[in-house]
Amino acid sequence: MPYYSLEPAAPGELGERVVMDTSVHPPRVTHAHLHLDGWLSDDLIEAYPCYFVSETLAASLQESELDQYELRDVEVTISEDAPDDERATIPGIRWLFVTGTAGVDDLGTTAVGQLVVSDRGLAVLQQGNLDHCDIEDYTAE
């Protein structure tokens, strides 16, 4: 089965209230705080080492048969410098906590935290907008 590595847009970064263990790699996050600089309208975004989805894409994931993830709450703040027209379009956001193994499960991460999905996983994610997400064939190292 083919797999794909995804590199979503990063319209922000983890905020100051993130709770993260940096003694491991990738860092282990227990409380996600996403601080957005703006919005590019993608339904899948990244702030290393976390992935986030719009509530619309979260609903598509929940309706699918995929099960190698958890949808968790995330604290979201928006930069004062974000353009007003972008602020108005920011949807509800959920933390996509991936629990699968890259190249084995429909949704997985590599040892360094890269998101890898199967054909089935990609089909579900493509129900949302991935315009700024780089998608490449994945080959296990």
Stockholm file with secondary structure:
# STOCKHOLM 1.0

chainA/1-141         MPYYSLEPAAPGELGERVVMDTSVHPPRVTHAHLHLDGWLSDDLIEAYPCYFVSETLAASLQESELDQYELRDVEVTISEDAPDDERATIPGIRWLFVTGTAGVDDLGTTAVGQLVVSDRGLAVLQQGNLDHCDIEDYTAE
#=GR chainA/1-141 SS CCEEEEECBCSEEECTTCEEETTSSSCEEEECEEEESCCCCCSEEEETTEEEEEHHHHHHHHHSSCCSEEEECCEEEECTTSCHHHHTTCCCEEEEEECSBTTTSSEEECTTCCEEEEHHHHHHHTTSCCTTCEEEECCCC
#=GC SS_cons         CCEEEEECBCSEEECTTCEEETTSSSCEEEECEEEESCCCCCSEEEETTEEEEEHHHHHHHHHSSCCSEEEECCEEEECTTSCHHHHTTCCCEEEEEECSBTTTSSEEECTTCCEEEEHHHHHHHTTSCCTTCEEEECCCC
//
